[in-house]
Amino acid sequence: MATPAHRPVMFDEVIQGLDVHADGLYVDGTYGRGGHARGVLERLGQEGTLVVFDRDPEAIECARRDFGADGRVRICNTSFDHLADFVATGSAQGILFDLGVSSPQLDDAHRGFSFLRDGPLDMRMDPTSGASAAEWLAEAGESEIAKVIAEYGEDRFARRIAHAIVAARIEQKIVTTGRLADLVWSAIPARFREPGKHPATRTFQAIRIFINQELQLLEAGLEAALSALAVGGRLVVISFHSLEDRIVKRFMRRESEGDPMWRGMPNIPVTAQPRLALVGKAIRAGESEVEGNVRARSAILRIAEKVRS
């Protein structure tokens, strides 16, 4: 088995939350570079199965290189909302979603996810599919750009930023991360810039989420995961910003409370009873982990167990 290049966020908490059994079927819906997947495989016997998903061709190449010869591993080059196409209903003992952009994606300037390194303004999880961030910014109207930044970046200066983008692209197309970051910087008044946080952080997050339809896929993926889980199986989700965590929290809460129309009534039919039970409270990374990996600072881990089919 290949040696991991880095330790993924909340590794111990994730493995404990999945409650891995040697003969079980487990799903890593966001393979990345396989840090969590390795932990699952170390605990699986020869009769166990791990199904990994990722829509990033580079991640899939990594998975095939590291685990392609392992008969316990099935590799799926698609997003986790397609779970039902590869995992039978009620068959999985554990499913993990480690949301957002991975460290290798952020560190590669050519992927265009980060303003810390100047590169092509792409931002696609799958660079072979759909429009890049640069292509979208070249065509989108000012109101659409403002709406995306406001909704997915929760930035109160969304309109100012959108106006700056549209005005600038008249002179020259915005095709690099550095130019977009500079435009956002200039659009936000100096007195409102947060110390230690680049003003473009929210804009880059918003455009990335929009380009990759991350929140829509998350909602579909959670439903697919619940169907794929066996009774007693665990759903484990790590989110990195409030928009993701809000969706996960509401989904788990809704499915753990059952049909509100029957709440407090006797003889509740099975179809109206909860499908999930929450496992503990939301978990955040410890101080020592955050010191070694700043990305862990915003991570929130939630765990739920399926209690009925």
C-alpha positions, 0 to 999 in steps of 0.5 A: 500500500502506498505511503500517504503524502499527508494526513487528512483532516480529522483522520482519527475521528472519521475512522472512528465515526465510520466504525469500520468492520472487516467484511463491510462495504464502505464508500469514500465519496471524495477520494482526493488523495486517498488519506481517509481511504487508506485508513478504511482499507487498513481495517478491511479484510479481504472480504471487505469492499471500498468504493471511491468516487471523485470527479477530478481526473487527477484524483482518479489517476492517483486512486488507480495508481495506488489501489488499482491492483487491490481487488477490494477497491472499486474506483468511480470517476464521477461525483458522489450524487451518482452513488446509486449507479454503483452502490446497491440500495441498503448495502453500505456500512459507511459513507464519507463525504469530505467536502470542498476543494482538496489541498492538492487542488489548492496547491496547483496554480494551474487549477485556478482555485487559489489566489495565493498562486497566479494561474489560469482562472479555471476552478473546475473539479473536472477540467474536462467538463463545463465552463471554467470560471474565466469563461463564465465571468466573460459572459455572465451579467453583472446581476448574475455575478453579484447574486453568485457572490452574495449567495455563495460567498455571503459577501456584502460587497457583492454588487461592488465586486460584480461591477468591478469585474464587468467594467474590467473585462471590457478592457481585457478578459479576466483569465488569471487568478491574480487579476481577479484577486486584484479586482476584488481587492480594489473593489472593497474599501480598505476600512472593511478589509479583514486583518489576516484574510484576503478580500478575495476569499469569499469571491473565490469560494462563491465562484468555485461553488457555483461553477461546480454546483457543489451545494446542489450535488451535496443535497442530491448526494446526501439523499443518495447516501441515505438510500445506499446505507444499510441499517446500522450504517454510518454517514460521516460528513466533513464540511468547511464553510457554513453553507455546506454545514447548514445543508448537512445539519438540516438534512441530518436533523430532518431525517432524525426527527421523522415526519413533523406531521406525526410528531408527538402522536401515538402509533406513528407509522414506520414510513413517518419514523426517523431514518437517521439517529445523530451520533454525538455532536458536531466535532471540530479539529483539536488545537494540535491538528489546527496548528499543523494544518490550518485547513482543519480550522474551519472543518466541522464533522457530523455523524449519523447512523441509519436506523430504518430502511 
